[in-house]
């Protein structure tokens, strides 16, 4: 059964199909640029999904064929980021969305066609993996707009990409091809145009077929490892690992191995 919900005047869509949730940035006439309402909705959606035990995978993609997300909607900056005070409120909505996405307890995949710019690349980098079509283009361009790029955003890129790649992205603001982005560790898989949709579906199905309790335990460890060492807490991850061994899925995995068949995991 497939369920569709819309947010931010239809510019954000959430589709639930079985154990998979798919968020679509739906403003193709603006290359899916993020309005303040879209940022707020993204944070709220991810916060709600974080409590859904049936969820196994979340994907994020852009509507149309030209962009994942081409940054923030600059046309509304006169209203929503007109000064330091309003910019701080706007940035708080962005931070909430980014944090809720990064802390989701299931694998998250950014499926990227066309432009992945600025805040769009920030969203993609908060996902666990980035699957790109070979025409994707990546950049972060605050230096071209005299925007202040906050410490948390720089720190997150630095953790993922290291000093040199972060410096290049933010100092130059230049666009990288999918191949260049893959070489720098910005995206993880690159597929030709004609194979992209099928390859993404196959990868999602691979994750959905694996043991969800194991995926959640691994995601918990990855979330802790993304924090500064002094802030890491192994308690929750340890509990999730123990739950794997106490689960019916653990017994099912052994039976399926012995019987040479695909396991049917239930998440319990």
N, C-alpha and C positions, 0 to 999 in steps of 0.2 A: 504494500500500500504506500502511495506517495502522497505527501502532504506539503503544501506550499504556503508560506507566510511572507508578507511583504512589510517593509519598514521604511522609514524616512521618505514618505511620499512615493513609495515604490522603487526607490533607488537602491535598496538592499533587499535581496530575496534569500529566504532560507527554505531549502527543500530537504525533506526527510524521506528517505527511501530505505526501509529496513534498518540496518545498523549504521548507515552512512548519512551524515548531514553534509549539505553542500551550500555554502554561502556564495552568492553571485553579486558582484558590484555592478549595478544596473543603471549606469548613466552613459551609455555608449556615445551619445551626442557630445559629451565632454570627455571622452576617453576614460570614462569611469572615475573622474576626479572626485575626491572625497570631500563632501560637504560636512559641516559640523554635525548635522543630523545623522549622517552616515557613520561618522566616528562614534557618536553616542549609541547608535543602534548596534554597531559591531561589538562594543563593550558589553552591552546588555545581553545580546544573543550569546556571546561566549560565556558570560557569567551563568546564564541559565543552562547552557549545554554542559557546563562543568559538573552539574549535579545529576546528569542523566546516565544511569548505570548501563543502559542498553546501547549507548553510543560506542562505536568501535573506531571510526575514522571521520575526520572532518576535512573537506576539501574547500579551497577558496579559489575563485576564478572571476574573470571579468566578462561582462556581456559583450557580444559582438566579436569582431575579428581583429581589432586594432590595438587593444590595450588590456592589460591586467588592471592596473590602476596607474594613471599618469599623474600621481601626486595629489596635492590638495587643490580644492576648487578656489583658485586665486580670485575669481570674480566676486566672492563674498567676503574677502579680507577687509574691505572698507567697513563692513558691519561687524564681523566676528573677530578681527584681529587688528583693530584700528589703533591700539596703543598697548603699552606694556601690561595693563591690567586685563584687558579683554584677551590679549595674547596668552596670558597665564591661564585663564579659564579654558581657552581653546586647547592649549597644550595639555591641560589636565584631562580633557576628554580623550585626546590622542593617547596619552599615557595609560589611561584606564583600559582603552581598547587593546593596546599592544600587550599590556600585562595580562589581561584576561585571556587573550589568545595564546600567549606563551605558556600560561599555567594550566591550560586545558589538560586533563589527565589521559588523553588519547592521542595517537599520531595525527598530526596536521600536515596537509600537503597544499602548497601553492602551485596551481596549474597555470602557467604563464604563457600568454600569447601577446605579441606586440610590446607596447611600452610598459615598462615596470619602473616608474620614476618616483623619486622623492619618497613621500609617505607610502607609496605603493611598494617600493623596495623595502621600506621599513616593515610593512605588514608581512611581506614575503620572508624577510629574515627572522621574523618571530615564529614562523612555521618550522616544523622539524625538517622538512625536505622541500626542495623547489624543483619541479619538473617543467622544463621550458621547451617551447617550440623553437625551431632554429631561426625564426625571424624575430625573436624577442630582443628587446633593447633595454639596457639597465643603466640608471644614473641616479645621482642625488645632487640637486642643484641649488642649495641655499646660497652658495657664493655668487650665483647669477641674479639673486633677488635681494641680497643684503638681509637675508633672514638669519636669525640666530639659531644655530642647530644645537639643541640642549645637551647637557652632559650625559643624561641617561641614554639618549640616542647614539651618541658617539661611543659610549662605553659598551653598548650592546653590539654595535658593529665591530668594535675592537676585540671583544671576546670571540666573536664568530670568525673574523677575517684577519685579525692581526693589525699591526701598526701601519705597514706600508700600504696595504690595500685600502684601509680606511682613510688614510691620508690622501691617497690618490683620488678616491671617490669624492671626498669632500673638498679638497683643494681645487681640483680641476673641473668638477661638474660634468666631465665628458661622458658621452654615451658609449657603453660597451656592447659588443655583439654577444649573442648567446655563447658562442665558442670562447670568447675572451672571458666572459663571466664564469663559465665552467672552469676554465684554467685557473682563475683566481679564487675558486671555492664559493662564488656567490650563488650559482645554481649547481644542482647535483646531477641532473640528467638532461640531455638535449636530444630531441627527436625531430626528424623531418616533418614538414607540414602534413604530408599525407598519412603519417603513422601516429601523429600526436594523440588524437582522441583515443584510439584503440590502445596505445601504450599506457596512457594514464588510467584507463578503465582496468586494464590487466593488473597494473600495480596496486590500485585500490582493492581489487578483488583478492589479490595475494594477501594483503594485510587483513582484510575482513575474514579470510579463511583461517588465519592463525589464532592462537589462543589469546583471547582478549585480556585475561588476567595477567598473562606474561607481558603483553604490550603495555598495560598500565603500570606494571612494576618497573619496566625499563624506562617508560616515560617519566615516572617519578624520580628515578636516579638521574636522568638527563636534566630534569628541571633543577634538581639540587646542584648538579655539577655546573650549571650556568651561573650559580650564585658565587660570590666571594667565598673562599674556603672557610673563613670564620663564621659565615652565616649558614653553612650547610647543616642539614638535619637528616640523619639516616633513619630516623624512627619510622616514618610513614613508609619509606621504601622497604624496610625490613618486614613490616607487617604485610605489605602486598606480596612480598616474596614468599612468606610463610603461607599466605592464603592460596598461592599457586599449588603448593605441595599438599594442602588439605582439600583441594577442590575435586569435584567430580570430573572436571576437564582433565586433570592430571591422570586419572585412571583411564579416561577415554583416549588420551594420547597414547598411552601404553598399549591399550587394546588395539587401536587402529594400526599402530606400528607392527604388532604381532600378526594382525590379520591382513597386512599389506593393503590398506585402504585409506582413503582420506578421512581424517578425524572430523567429527561433528561437535564443535565446541559450543557450549551454551553460556559461558561466562559465569559459571558457578561450580 
